[in-house]
Amino acid sequence: MTNLEFLGSHHNHILALLNIAAGARTDDGKAIVEFALVFERAVRALEKLLRHGQERGEFREFSTKAMAMTIRNAIDGLVSQLTTDPKLDLMLYANELATMFDLATRKPPL
């Protein structure tokens, strides 16, 4: 929720930074920020957390990569969504995401 609250309260600043970063180049024209690499690192870190939860028996078995990518995309997609819908109810969005991912990772009852 904290990540989404931050995005909501600073989305114009985040969009500006993303635009600057996307255009930032070295003298030879190479991108300074490789967004695919940043995304992949975030997914790997989230995969590690999900795998840890599985190992501890807190989560059901699932593809940690697919789940991590889905979670990350749901959060990252909020920035562009706020551009087209600045009155988006962030608390509702955050609660729905939390519910969806809780249900998606929850172990079935015994």
N, C-alpha and C positions, 0 to 999 in steps of 0.2 A: 504494500500500500504506500509506503514512504516514497518509493520510486515514482509511482503514479502521481502522488501529491506534488512532488517536486516538478515533474513534467508539466503538470497543470498550472502551477503557480509561476513557472518560468518558461513556458513554451515558446514565447517570442524570442527570448534570449537563446534558447536551445536551437531554434530554427536558424537564427542568425549565425551561431557558431557552426552549425552543420553546413550552412552555405559557404562560410569562409573556409572551413576545413576542406570541403569538396573542391574548392577552387585553388587551394594552396598547392604550389608546385615548387620543385627544386629548380635550380638554374637550367637544368637540362630538360625540364618539362615533366618530370616524374611526380606523381601524386605524393604529397607528404603523408597524408593519412590514407591508409588502405582500409576502407570500411569493411570489406569482406574479412580481412584479418582481425579487425576489432570484434566483429560479430562472432567469428569462429572462436576467439579466445573466451568471449562471454559464454558461448554455448558450452565449451569444454568445462569451464568452471561450474556451470549449472549442472552439467552431466555428472560431474564428480559429486556434487551435493545429492543429486537424485540417487546415484549408485550407493552412496553411503546410507541413505534412507532405506534402500532395498536391502542392503546387507544387514542392517539393524532390525529388519522385519517391519519397518514402519510403512513401507509402500508395497504395493503389489508388483509383480513382474511386468515390465513394459520396456520398450526401447527408450533408454535414457536419452539418446541423441534426438530421436523424434520429439520426445516430450520437451527437452531443453530448447530445441529450435522453436517449437510451438509457443512455449512460454515467452521466450525472448522476442519473437515476432509480435506477440500480443501486446507486449509492453512498448516495443519500438514503434509499432504502428500507431500508437496513441498520438505521437507528435504530429503526424500528417492529419490524423482525424481531428485534432483540435484546431487545425488550420481551417478546415471546412466546416467544423461545428464547434465554435469557441464556447458555446454554452453547454457542452457535453457534461452530463452529471458524472463527475469523476468518482464520487463515492459509490454510486450505483455501478459504474464500470468496474471499479476495483473489487467491489463485493461480488459481482458476477464472475469476474476472473478467478477470484479466490475460490468460489464455490465450484466452478467448472474444473479447476485443477485439483481441488480436493477430491471431487468425485472421480476424476480421471486417474488419480494415483492411489486412492484408498484401497486397502485390502478388503476383500469380500468378507462378510461375517462368517464366523465358523459354524 
